[in-house]
């Protein structure tokens, strides 16, 4: 039967443009079938974002006869998988410099390489057409000459390090665009995240994986023969218990609601999108101020602008959806003064909730019993890291 209306959403969780483009705000109930949970599974994955989808996909590839379920409180999931900015990128030179203050440069380059591997894996699983992928390249934009000179000094070492890891050269090149100094990143791309998520979810459903929506995990207890899970169903509040031999938590920003010792903090991100403009000169993906500000074209005539968490870190450390007025004002000013686009042209706004770790490295490990694995903390790079992170989690079992 079709999905019931009990798959509620928080009032402040505005539909993203990507979700609206697929008409999910009107017809989502027709996308997936509904089946009650069974009493026993071989594997259960909690959290149906990109990481969770990748985990069940790879579990099914490794264990084709296994009974596998993927559960999530909402449809679609309400983290960031269908609510991000749609960047398919590995990171800027400015971001590399900032991250090198947290750990050794070699570790940062390794993580950038992992992003490249993850994007390659996602594209190979689903295909570029399914995810709406476009390879338009990207730029790191600078409005101050001194900062441009400082960051440019690291360009050669970043190119060398990434070539050693990938075999590919010319990751970063000096250039100018629309009157500004910039570092060009020719391998950057963009995608339609709701299309990518939908394609992945349908693929998993076709593989026989049980996709169970409207189930909120309220308890998880390890037993001698596996894990006992209790879920609350929809808005009705009824509870159901079931068992799984192994469990993967792919709950990212919401992980502390399950285990407060998981070192992942929620971080909200604001995204703005203009209506179709008569002139939109910014084509491709763009990053500024160590990656905290990002913008891109959507089609040929819309501009998407988001980020600016650095304006109010504490205010954005939340799992609550909504719009931070201070950050919105900052972004609108940037749009007007730097991008030379009238802020009154903004048509859509929404927020997504990401999960960050202190050093920006994902948490990927098993608990002591070996029955539960964690694959969380993608630190704003879920599109790039999730496919590989889900694969690694599946390899624990």
PAKEKE-106706 format. One record per residue (C-alpha): x, y, z; residue number from 1. Coordinates in Angstrom, 3 decimals, always signed. Last residue first. Example, Ala and Ser with C-alpha at 12.3 -4.5 7.8 and 13.67 -1.06 7.14 Angstrom:
<X = +13.670	Y = -1.060	Z = +7.140	pos = 2>
<X = +12.300	Y = -4.500	Z = +7.800	pos = 1>
# end
This chain:
<X = +30.723	Y = -7.902	Z = +8.642	pos = 397>
<X = +33.233	Y = -5.059	Z = +9.120	pos = 396>
<X = +33.351	Y = -4.704	Z = +5.317	pos = 395>
<X = +29.902	Y = -3.098	Z = +5.355	pos = 394>
<X = +31.304	Y = -0.144	Z = +7.306	pos = 393>
<X = +34.053	Y = +0.346	Z = +4.728	pos = 392>
<X = +31.518	Y = +0.413	Z = +1.900	pos = 391>
<X = +29.353	Y = +2.945	Z = +3.750	pos = 390>
<X = +32.379	Y = +5.193	Z = +4.243	pos = 389>
<X = +33.343	Y = +4.857	Z = +0.582	pos = 388>
<X = +29.901	Y = +5.938	Z = -0.652	pos = 387>
<X = +29.568	Y = +8.617	Z = +2.026	pos = 386>
<X = +32.792	Y = +10.579	Z = +1.531	pos = 385>
<X = +32.087	Y = +12.902	Z = -1.403	pos = 384>
<X = +28.406	Y = +13.661	Z = -0.865	pos = 383>
<X = +28.923	Y = +13.661	Z = +2.887	pos = 382>
<X = +31.632	Y = +16.324	Z = +2.885	pos = 381>
<X = +30.262	Y = +18.625	Z = +5.579	pos = 380>
<X = +32.061	Y = +16.915	Z = +8.444	pos = 379>
<X = +31.302	Y = +13.274	Z = +7.546	pos = 378>
<X = +30.829	Y = +12.344	Z = +11.209	pos = 377>
<X = +29.270	Y = +8.878	Z = +11.095	pos = 376>
<X = +29.920	Y = +5.245	Z = +10.177	pos = 375>
<X = +29.622	Y = +3.328	Z = +13.458	pos = 374>
<X = +29.543	Y = -0.465	Z = +13.731	pos = 373>
<X = +27.615	Y = -2.708	Z = +16.122	pos = 372>
<X = +27.989	Y = -6.476	Z = +16.581	pos = 371>
<X = +31.766	Y = -6.486	Z = +17.154	pos = 370>
<X = +31.299	Y = -6.670	Z = +20.914	pos = 369>
<X = +33.835	Y = -3.903	Z = +21.488	pos = 368>
<X = +32.064	Y = -1.425	Z = +19.196	pos = 367>
<X = +33.058	Y = -1.300	Z = +15.544	pos = 366>
<X = +34.757	Y = +1.617	Z = +13.836	pos = 365>
<X = +34.377	Y = +4.443	Z = +11.320	pos = 364>
<X = +34.154	Y = +7.927	Z = +12.862	pos = 363>
<X = +34.804	Y = +10.356	Z = +10.028	pos = 362>
<X = +37.833	Y = +12.679	Z = +10.120	pos = 361>
<X = +36.993	Y = +16.386	Z = +10.467	pos = 360>
<X = +39.449	Y = +16.744	Z = +13.415	pos = 359>
<X = +36.805	Y = +17.611	Z = +16.048	pos = 358>
<X = +34.074	Y = +15.595	Z = +14.262	pos = 357>
<X = +31.256	Y = +17.255	Z = +12.343	pos = 356>
<X = +27.690	Y = +16.086	Z = +11.547	pos = 355>
<X = +25.539	Y = +18.005	Z = +9.063	pos = 354>
<X = +21.988	Y = +19.326	Z = +9.456	pos = 353>
<X = +20.350	Y = +20.929	Z = +6.421	pos = 352>
<X = +18.655	Y = +24.295	Z = +6.075	pos = 351>
<X = +16.306	Y = +25.846	Z = +3.555	pos = 350>
<X = +15.811	Y = +29.003	Z = +1.496	pos = 349>
<X = +14.093	Y = +29.549	Z = -1.846	pos = 348>
<X = +13.299	Y = +32.582	Z = -4.058	pos = 347>
<X = +16.257	Y = +34.931	Z = -3.604	pos = 346>
<X = +15.976	Y = +37.725	Z = -6.217	pos = 345>
<X = +15.695	Y = +40.376	Z = -3.477	pos = 344>
<X = +19.395	Y = +39.782	Z = -2.813	pos = 343>
<X = +20.269	Y = +41.568	Z = -6.096	pos = 342>
<X = +23.357	Y = +39.925	Z = -7.592	pos = 341>
<X = +26.752	Y = +41.604	Z = -7.686	pos = 340>
<X = +28.613	Y = +38.467	Z = -6.559	pos = 339>
<X = +30.815	Y = +40.350	Z = -4.105	pos = 338>
<X = +28.653	Y = +43.193	Z = -2.750	pos = 337>
<X = +25.110	Y = +41.910	Z = -3.253	pos = 336>
<X = +25.587	Y = +38.198	Z = -2.705	pos = 335>
<X = +27.985	Y = +38.825	Z = +0.169	pos = 334>
<X = +25.403	Y = +41.100	Z = +1.820	pos = 333>
<X = +22.741	Y = +38.413	Z = +1.371	pos = 332>
<X = +25.089	Y = +35.839	Z = +2.886	pos = 331>
<X = +25.790	Y = +37.981	Z = +5.963	pos = 330>
<X = +22.086	Y = +38.743	Z = +6.472	pos = 329>
<X = +21.299	Y = +35.016	Z = +6.284	pos = 328>
<X = +24.022	Y = +34.275	Z = +8.806	pos = 327>
<X = +22.621	Y = +36.756	Z = +11.309	pos = 326>
<X = +19.047	Y = +35.573	Z = +10.686	pos = 325>
<X = +19.866	Y = +31.910	Z = +11.390	pos = 324>
<X = +17.152	Y = +30.076	Z = +9.475	pos = 323>
<X = +15.455	Y = +26.941	Z = +10.796	pos = 322>
<X = +15.927	Y = +23.258	Z = +11.529	pos = 321>
<X = +16.925	Y = +22.175	Z = +15.004	pos = 320>
<X = +19.779	Y = +19.679	Z = +15.297	pos = 319>
<X = +22.054	Y = +22.404	Z = +16.631	pos = 318>
<X = +25.578	Y = +23.771	Z = +16.537	pos = 317>
<X = +24.558	Y = +26.610	Z = +14.191	pos = 316>
<X = +24.181	Y = +29.199	Z = +16.933	pos = 315>
<X = +27.522	Y = +28.234	Z = +18.441	pos = 314>
<X = +29.412	Y = +28.640	Z = +15.166	pos = 313>
<X = +27.908	Y = +32.038	Z = +14.339	pos = 312>
<X = +29.645	Y = +33.832	Z = +11.451	pos = 311>
<X = +31.829	Y = +30.790	Z = +10.835	pos = 310>
<X = +28.729	Y = +28.905	Z = +9.668	pos = 309>
<X = +28.856	Y = +31.051	Z = +6.512	pos = 308>
<X = +27.348	Y = +28.284	Z = +4.324	pos = 307>
<X = +25.191	Y = +28.882	Z = +1.290	pos = 306>
<X = +24.665	Y = +30.509	Z = -2.098	pos = 305>
<X = +22.798	Y = +29.028	Z = -5.071	pos = 304>
<X = +22.536	Y = +31.128	Z = -8.237	pos = 303>
<X = +19.939	Y = +30.479	Z = -10.946	pos = 302>
<X = +20.275	Y = +31.167	Z = -14.694	pos = 301>
<X = +22.269	Y = +28.389	Z = -16.336	pos = 300>
<X = +20.874	Y = +25.454	Z = -14.429	pos = 299>
<X = +21.741	Y = +25.803	Z = -10.771	pos = 298>
<X = +24.970	Y = +27.788	Z = -10.667	pos = 297>
<X = +27.225	Y = +27.581	Z = -7.681	pos = 296>
<X = +28.019	Y = +29.106	Z = -4.296	pos = 295>
<X = +30.110	Y = +28.354	Z = -1.237	pos = 294>
<X = +31.147	Y = +30.254	Z = +1.874	pos = 293>
<X = +32.896	Y = +28.402	Z = +4.704	pos = 292>
<X = +35.339	Y = +26.906	Z = +2.215	pos = 291>
<X = +38.426	Y = +28.569	Z = +3.634	pos = 290>
<X = +36.912	Y = +32.040	Z = +3.038	pos = 289>
<X = +35.564	Y = +31.334	Z = -0.450	pos = 288>
<X = +34.348	Y = +28.399	Z = -2.530	pos = 287>
<X = +32.836	Y = +28.285	Z = -6.008	pos = 286>
<X = +31.193	Y = +25.583	Z = -8.135	pos = 285>
<X = +30.474	Y = +26.007	Z = -11.842	pos = 284>
<X = +28.983	Y = +28.945	Z = -13.718	pos = 283>
<X = +28.881	Y = +32.350	Z = -12.033	pos = 282>
<X = +27.799	Y = +34.961	Z = -14.614	pos = 281>
<X = +24.035	Y = +34.826	Z = -13.957	pos = 280>
<X = +22.204	Y = +37.388	Z = -16.109	pos = 279>
<X = +18.441	Y = +37.563	Z = -16.654	pos = 278>
<X = +17.994	Y = +35.614	Z = -13.431	pos = 277>
<X = +15.850	Y = +32.536	Z = -12.707	pos = 276>
<X = +14.848	Y = +32.698	Z = -9.042	pos = 275>
<X = +17.602	Y = +32.778	Z = -6.479	pos = 274>
<X = +18.641	Y = +30.008	Z = -4.116	pos = 273>
<X = +19.699	Y = +30.258	Z = -0.467	pos = 272>
<X = +21.223	Y = +27.463	Z = +1.642	pos = 271>
<X = +21.787	Y = +27.519	Z = +5.398	pos = 270>
<X = +23.888	Y = +24.882	Z = +7.187	pos = 269>
<X = +23.279	Y = +23.395	Z = +10.626	pos = 268>
<X = +26.112	Y = +21.671	Z = +12.455	pos = 267>
<X = +25.528	Y = +18.691	Z = +14.727	pos = 266>
<X = +28.510	Y = +17.488	Z = +16.775	pos = 265>
<X = +30.040	Y = +14.022	Z = +16.406	pos = 264>
<X = +32.300	Y = +12.469	Z = +19.056	pos = 263>
<X = +30.024	Y = +9.527	Z = +19.929	pos = 262>
<X = +29.847	Y = +9.403	Z = +23.736	pos = 261>
<X = +26.260	Y = +10.680	Z = +23.787	pos = 260>
<X = +25.024	Y = +7.464	Z = +22.169	pos = 259>
<X = +21.675	Y = +7.316	Z = +20.355	pos = 258>
<X = +20.690	Y = +11.005	Z = +20.480	pos = 257>
<X = +24.397	Y = +11.709	Z = +20.038	pos = 256>
<X = +24.260	Y = +10.212	Z = +16.536	pos = 255>
<X = +21.870	Y = +12.812	Z = +15.090	pos = 254>
<X = +24.440	Y = +14.598	Z = +12.935	pos = 253>
<X = +25.651	Y = +11.324	Z = +11.349	pos = 252>
<X = +23.007	Y = +8.600	Z = +11.812	pos = 251>
<X = +24.805	Y = +5.847	Z = +9.915	pos = 250>
<X = +24.718	Y = +3.311	Z = +12.754	pos = 249>
<X = +25.453	Y = -0.181	Z = +11.451	pos = 248>
<X = +23.828	Y = -3.148	Z = +13.203	pos = 247>
<X = +24.624	Y = -6.865	Z = +13.304	pos = 246>
<X = +22.735	Y = -10.072	Z = +14.133	pos = 245>
<X = +19.453	Y = -8.179	Z = +14.077	pos = 244>
<X = +16.401	Y = -8.391	Z = +16.306	pos = 243>
<X = +12.999	Y = -6.767	Z = +16.426	pos = 242>
<X = +10.912	Y = -4.730	Z = +18.843	pos = 241>
<X = +7.975	Y = -2.545	Z = +17.863	pos = 240>
<X = +6.531	Y = +0.532	Z = +19.488	pos = 239>
<X = +3.380	Y = +2.578	Z = +18.837	pos = 238>
<X = +3.784	Y = +6.347	Z = +19.085	pos = 237>
<X = +1.269	Y = +7.251	Z = +16.401	pos = 236>
<X = +3.483	Y = +9.860	Z = +14.719	pos = 235>
<X = +5.394	Y = +7.253	Z = +12.739	pos = 234>
<X = +6.481	Y = +4.004	Z = +14.388	pos = 233>
<X = +8.663	Y = +4.026	Z = +17.473	pos = 232>
<X = +11.520	Y = +1.578	Z = +17.197	pos = 231>
<X = +13.059	Y = -0.955	Z = +19.575	pos = 230>
<X = +16.202	Y = -2.826	Z = +18.577	pos = 229>
<X = +17.640	Y = -6.033	Z = +20.027	pos = 228>
<X = +21.214	Y = -6.739	Z = +18.926	pos = 227>
<X = +22.962	Y = -10.055	Z = +18.362	pos = 226>
<X = +23.090	Y = -13.556	Z = +19.834	pos = 225>
<X = +24.357	Y = -12.809	Z = +23.342	pos = 224>
<X = +22.322	Y = -9.606	Z = +23.497	pos = 223>
<X = +23.192	Y = -5.972	Z = +22.782	pos = 222>
<X = +20.450	Y = -3.446	Z = +23.491	pos = 221>
<X = +19.214	Y = -0.672	Z = +21.186	pos = 220>
<X = +16.414	Y = +1.658	Z = +22.215	pos = 219>
<X = +14.382	Y = +4.502	Z = +20.730	pos = 218>
<X = +15.124	Y = +4.135	Z = +17.010	pos = 217>
<X = +12.539	Y = +6.165	Z = +15.115	pos = 216>
<X = +10.752	Y = +4.299	Z = +12.366	pos = 215>
<X = +8.815	Y = +6.312	Z = +9.781	pos = 214>
<X = +10.435	Y = +4.606	Z = +6.818	pos = 213>
<X = +11.549	Y = +0.979	Z = +6.490	pos = 212>
<X = +13.535	Y = +0.161	Z = +3.360	pos = 211>
<X = +13.793	Y = -3.645	Z = +3.234	pos = 210>
<X = +16.661	Y = -4.536	Z = +0.881	pos = 209>
<X = +15.599	Y = -6.768	Z = -2.000	pos = 208>
<X = +18.124	Y = -5.491	Z = -4.544	pos = 207>
<X = +15.362	Y = -3.457	Z = -6.223	pos = 206>
<X = +14.894	Y = -1.552	Z = -2.959	pos = 205>
<X = +18.602	Y = -0.743	Z = -2.886	pos = 204>
<X = +18.477	Y = +0.591	Z = -6.447	pos = 203>
<X = +15.397	Y = +2.679	Z = -5.598	pos = 202>
<X = +17.197	Y = +4.217	Z = -2.633	pos = 201>
<X = +20.300	Y = +5.028	Z = -4.698	pos = 200>
<X = +18.291	Y = +6.678	Z = -7.465	pos = 199>
<X = +16.288	Y = +8.680	Z = -4.933	pos = 198>
<X = +19.439	Y = +9.852	Z = -3.148	pos = 197>
<X = +21.118	Y = +10.907	Z = -6.394	pos = 196>
<X = +18.001	Y = +12.702	Z = -7.628	pos = 195>
<X = +17.696	Y = +14.469	Z = -4.271	pos = 194>
<X = +21.370	Y = +15.454	Z = -4.440	pos = 193>
<X = +21.286	Y = +17.043	Z = -7.912	pos = 192>
<X = +24.964	Y = +17.085	Z = -8.834	pos = 191>
<X = +28.056	Y = +19.263	Z = -9.058	pos = 190>
<X = +31.629	Y = +18.856	Z = -10.194	pos = 189>
<X = +35.201	Y = +19.804	Z = -9.344	pos = 188>
<X = +37.912	Y = +18.332	Z = -11.571	pos = 187>
<X = +39.069	Y = +21.663	Z = -13.054	pos = 186>
<X = +39.857	Y = +23.329	Z = -9.716	pos = 185>
<X = +40.821	Y = +26.926	Z = -10.544	pos = 184>
<X = +42.431	Y = +29.076	Z = -7.893	pos = 183>
<X = +41.053	Y = +32.600	Z = -8.000	pos = 182>
<X = +41.874	Y = +36.288	Z = -8.224	pos = 181>
<X = +38.735	Y = +38.309	Z = -8.855	pos = 180>
<X = +37.489	Y = +40.353	Z = -11.831	pos = 179>
<X = +34.833	Y = +37.903	Z = -12.999	pos = 178>
<X = +37.356	Y = +35.068	Z = -12.891	pos = 177>
<X = +41.127	Y = +35.135	Z = -12.530	pos = 176>
<X = +43.506	Y = +32.181	Z = -12.625	pos = 175>
<X = +46.001	Y = +30.097	Z = -10.667	pos = 174>
<X = +45.697	Y = +26.335	Z = -11.185	pos = 173>
<X = +44.792	Y = +23.481	Z = -8.805	pos = 172>
<X = +44.348	Y = +19.764	Z = -9.473	pos = 171>
<X = +46.878	Y = +19.850	Z = -12.305	pos = 170>
<X = +48.086	Y = +16.232	Z = -12.114	pos = 169>
<X = +46.496	Y = +12.795	Z = -11.872	pos = 168>
<X = +48.214	Y = +9.661	Z = -10.547	pos = 167>
<X = +45.760	Y = +9.681	Z = -7.641	pos = 166>
<X = +47.866	Y = +9.646	Z = -4.455	pos = 165>
<X = +51.173	Y = +11.037	Z = -5.750	pos = 164>
<X = +49.237	Y = +13.487	Z = -7.934	pos = 163>
<X = +47.340	Y = +14.670	Z = -4.872	pos = 162>
<X = +50.542	Y = +15.412	Z = -2.958	pos = 161>
<X = +52.202	Y = +17.187	Z = -5.892	pos = 160>
<X = +49.198	Y = +19.414	Z = -6.601	pos = 159>
<X = +48.886	Y = +20.289	Z = -2.908	pos = 158>
<X = +52.608	Y = +21.122	Z = -2.683	pos = 157>
<X = +52.414	Y = +23.367	Z = -5.753	pos = 156>
<X = +49.365	Y = +25.286	Z = -4.502	pos = 155>
<X = +50.669	Y = +26.061	Z = -1.015	pos = 154>
<X = +52.078	Y = +29.501	Z = -1.843	pos = 153>
<X = +48.824	Y = +30.392	Z = -3.549	pos = 152>
<X = +47.154	Y = +30.549	Z = -0.134	pos = 151>
<X = +49.336	Y = +33.407	Z = +1.078	pos = 150>
<X = +49.206	Y = +35.341	Z = -2.201	pos = 149>
<X = +45.416	Y = +35.106	Z = -2.375	pos = 148>
<X = +45.111	Y = +36.182	Z = +1.260	pos = 147>
<X = +47.224	Y = +39.284	Z = +0.598	pos = 146>
<X = +45.264	Y = +40.174	Z = -2.547	pos = 145>
<X = +41.883	Y = +40.174	Z = -0.783	pos = 144>
<X = +38.634	Y = +39.203	Z = -2.530	pos = 143>
<X = +39.650	Y = +35.620	Z = -3.204	pos = 142>
<X = +37.624	Y = +32.874	Z = -4.922	pos = 141>
<X = +38.373	Y = +29.148	Z = -4.880	pos = 140>
<X = +37.137	Y = +27.915	Z = -8.224	pos = 139>
<X = +35.248	Y = +24.963	Z = -9.690	pos = 138>
<X = +34.867	Y = +22.712	Z = -12.697	pos = 137>
<X = +31.765	Y = +22.212	Z = -14.817	pos = 136>
<X = +31.648	Y = +18.415	Z = -14.514	pos = 135>
<X = +27.904	Y = +17.907	Z = -14.267	pos = 134>
<X = +26.247	Y = +15.063	Z = -12.349	pos = 133>
<X = +22.470	Y = +14.732	Z = -12.315	pos = 132>
<X = +22.683	Y = +11.719	Z = -10.010	pos = 131>
<X = +20.975	Y = +9.275	Z = -12.381	pos = 130>
<X = +22.731	Y = +10.717	Z = -15.442	pos = 129>
<X = +26.190	Y = +10.408	Z = -13.891	pos = 128>
<X = +25.925	Y = +6.686	Z = -13.194	pos = 127>
<X = +24.643	Y = +5.037	Z = -10.015	pos = 126>
<X = +27.407	Y = +2.764	Z = -8.731	pos = 125>
<X = +30.293	Y = +4.251	Z = -10.754	pos = 124>
<X = +29.357	Y = +7.823	Z = -9.860	pos = 123>
<X = +29.211	Y = +7.002	Z = -6.152	pos = 122>
<X = +32.566	Y = +5.183	Z = -6.345	pos = 121>
<X = +34.310	Y = +8.071	Z = -8.099	pos = 120>
<X = +32.876	Y = +10.496	Z = -5.561	pos = 119>
<X = +34.148	Y = +8.336	Z = -2.724	pos = 118>
<X = +37.610	Y = +7.976	Z = -4.233	pos = 117>
<X = +37.916	Y = +11.735	Z = -4.662	pos = 116>
<X = +36.788	Y = +12.264	Z = -1.081	pos = 115>
<X = +39.303	Y = +9.683	Z = +0.085	pos = 114>
<X = +42.038	Y = +11.621	Z = -1.722	pos = 113>
<X = +41.063	Y = +14.751	Z = +0.187	pos = 112>
<X = +41.266	Y = +12.690	Z = +3.398	pos = 111>
<X = +44.754	Y = +11.484	Z = +2.518	pos = 110>
<X = +45.794	Y = +15.071	Z = +1.792	pos = 109>
<X = +44.585	Y = +16.088	Z = +5.246	pos = 108>
<X = +46.440	Y = +13.204	Z = +6.903	pos = 107>
<X = +49.676	Y = +14.086	Z = +5.108	pos = 106>
<X = +49.285	Y = +17.702	Z = +6.231	pos = 105>
<X = +49.429	Y = +16.659	Z = +9.914	pos = 104>
<X = +46.407	Y = +17.475	Z = +12.075	pos = 103>
<X = +44.151	Y = +20.332	Z = +13.211	pos = 102>
<X = +46.173	Y = +23.283	Z = +11.865	pos = 101>
<X = +46.477	Y = +21.372	Z = +8.589	pos = 100>
<X = +42.706	Y = +21.711	Z = +8.287	pos = 99>
<X = +43.028	Y = +25.475	Z = +7.770	pos = 98>
<X = +45.725	Y = +25.116	Z = +5.101	pos = 97>
<X = +43.771	Y = +22.372	Z = +3.300	pos = 96>
<X = +40.627	Y = +24.516	Z = +3.385	pos = 95>
<X = +42.503	Y = +27.321	Z = +1.650	pos = 94>
<X = +43.807	Y = +24.884	Z = -0.972	pos = 93>
<X = +40.234	Y = +23.812	Z = -1.660	pos = 92>
<X = +38.405	Y = +20.569	Z = -1.001	pos = 91>
<X = +37.315	Y = +17.303	Z = -2.647	pos = 90>
<X = +34.215	Y = +18.366	Z = -4.576	pos = 89>
<X = +30.844	Y = +17.108	Z = -5.777	pos = 88>
<X = +28.754	Y = +20.034	Z = -4.543	pos = 87>
<X = +24.957	Y = +19.669	Z = -4.440	pos = 86>
<X = +24.243	Y = +22.386	Z = -1.885	pos = 85>
<X = +22.909	Y = +20.031	Z = +0.786	pos = 84>
<X = +19.278	Y = +19.177	Z = +1.591	pos = 83>
<X = +18.830	Y = +15.734	Z = +0.039	pos = 82>
<X = +21.702	Y = +14.105	Z = +1.958	pos = 81>
<X = +21.776	Y = +16.738	Z = +4.725	pos = 80>
<X = +19.950	Y = +15.252	Z = +7.684	pos = 79>
<X = +16.204	Y = +14.882	Z = +7.264	pos = 78>
<X = +15.829	Y = +11.440	Z = +5.705	pos = 77>
<X = +13.263	Y = +11.405	Z = +2.866	pos = 76>
<X = +11.065	Y = +10.031	Z = +4.272	pos = 75>
<X = +11.588	Y = +10.302	Z = +8.009	pos = 74>
<X = +12.538	Y = +8.253	Z = +11.066	pos = 73>
<X = +14.868	Y = +5.975	Z = +9.152	pos = 72>
<X = +15.399	Y = +2.239	Z = +8.858	pos = 71>
<X = +17.415	Y = +0.140	Z = +6.425	pos = 70>
<X = +16.756	Y = -3.596	Z = +6.605	pos = 69>
<X = +18.805	Y = -6.563	Z = +5.378	pos = 68>
<X = +17.975	Y = -10.265	Z = +5.204	pos = 67>
<X = +21.099	Y = -11.967	Z = +3.850	pos = 66>
<X = +21.237	Y = -14.076	Z = +0.687	pos = 65>
<X = +23.418	Y = -11.675	Z = -1.330	pos = 64>
<X = +25.932	Y = -11.186	Z = +1.510	pos = 63>
<X = +28.812	Y = -9.097	Z = +0.136	pos = 62>
<X = +26.723	Y = -7.268	Z = -2.502	pos = 61>
<X = +23.823	Y = -6.887	Z = -0.059	pos = 60>
<X = +26.178	Y = -5.475	Z = +2.582	pos = 59>
<X = +27.558	Y = -3.104	Z = -0.062	pos = 58>
<X = +24.126	Y = -1.693	Z = -0.867	pos = 57>
<X = +23.151	Y = -1.616	Z = +2.817	pos = 56>
<X = +26.215	Y = +0.496	Z = +3.666	pos = 55>
<X = +25.909	Y = +2.756	Z = +0.621	pos = 54>
<X = +22.311	Y = +3.567	Z = +1.514	pos = 53>
<X = +23.306	Y = +4.297	Z = +5.099	pos = 52>
<X = +26.112	Y = +6.603	Z = +3.987	pos = 51>
<X = +23.913	Y = +8.449	Z = +1.481	pos = 50>
<X = +21.193	Y = +9.087	Z = +4.046	pos = 49>
<X = +18.995	Y = +6.304	Z = +5.348	pos = 48>
<X = +19.989	Y = +6.193	Z = +9.010	pos = 47>
<X = +20.026	Y = +2.965	Z = +11.019	pos = 46>
<X = +21.392	Y = -0.043	Z = +9.135	pos = 45>
<X = +20.086	Y = -3.486	Z = +10.082	pos = 44>
<X = +21.829	Y = -6.741	Z = +9.170	pos = 43>
<X = +20.910	Y = -10.418	Z = +9.492	pos = 42>
<X = +17.315	Y = -9.606	Z = +10.242	pos = 41>
<X = +14.664	Y = -10.935	Z = +12.620	pos = 40>
<X = +11.130	Y = -9.961	Z = +13.703	pos = 39>
<X = +9.939	Y = -8.484	Z = +10.412	pos = 38>
<X = +9.248	Y = -4.797	Z = +9.930	pos = 37>
<X = +5.979	Y = -3.794	Z = +8.321	pos = 36>
<X = +6.030	Y = -3.025	Z = +4.599	pos = 35>
<X = +5.374	Y = +0.295	Z = +2.854	pos = 34>
<X = +6.045	Y = +0.876	Z = -0.842	pos = 33>
<X = +8.176	Y = +3.731	Z = -2.095	pos = 32>
<X = +7.799	Y = +6.773	Z = -4.329	pos = 31>
<X = +4.034	Y = +7.374	Z = -4.312	pos = 30>
<X = +4.018	Y = +9.027	Z = -0.885	pos = 29>
<X = +6.461	Y = +11.663	Z = -2.148	pos = 28>
<X = +3.826	Y = +13.291	Z = -4.356	pos = 27>
<X = +3.325	Y = +16.892	Z = -3.207	pos = 26>
<X = +6.472	Y = +18.153	Z = -1.428	pos = 25>
<X = +8.362	Y = +15.424	Z = -3.259	pos = 24>
<X = +7.759	Y = +17.240	Z = -6.537	pos = 23>
<X = +11.190	Y = +16.180	Z = -7.912	pos = 22>
<X = +12.140	Y = +19.858	Z = -8.226	pos = 21>
<X = +10.673	Y = +20.375	Z = -4.763	pos = 20>
<X = +13.169	Y = +17.926	Z = -3.293	pos = 19>
<X = +16.086	Y = +19.685	Z = -5.017	pos = 18>
<X = +14.756	Y = +23.097	Z = -3.971	pos = 17>
<X = +14.838	Y = +21.943	Z = -0.382	pos = 16>
<X = +11.597	Y = +21.364	Z = +1.490	pos = 15>
<X = +11.486	Y = +23.451	Z = +4.632	pos = 14>
<X = +12.310	Y = +21.642	Z = +7.858	pos = 13>
<X = +10.825	Y = +24.306	Z = +10.142	pos = 12>
<X = +7.522	Y = +22.432	Z = +10.592	pos = 11>
<X = +9.257	Y = +19.182	Z = +11.556	pos = 10>
<X = +8.267	Y = +16.471	Z = +9.067	pos = 9>
<X = +5.588	Y = +13.790	Z = +9.343	pos = 8>
<X = +5.665	Y = +10.304	Z = +7.883	pos = 7>
<X = +2.226	Y = +9.647	Z = +9.399	pos = 6>
<X = +0.698	Y = +10.617	Z = +6.038	pos = 5>
<X = +0.626	Y = +6.969	Z = +5.039	pos = 4>
<X = +2.898	Y = +5.391	Z = +2.455	pos = 3>
<X = +1.095	Y = +3.588	Z = -0.334	pos = 2>
<X = +0.000	Y = +0.000	Z = +0.000	pos = 1>
# end
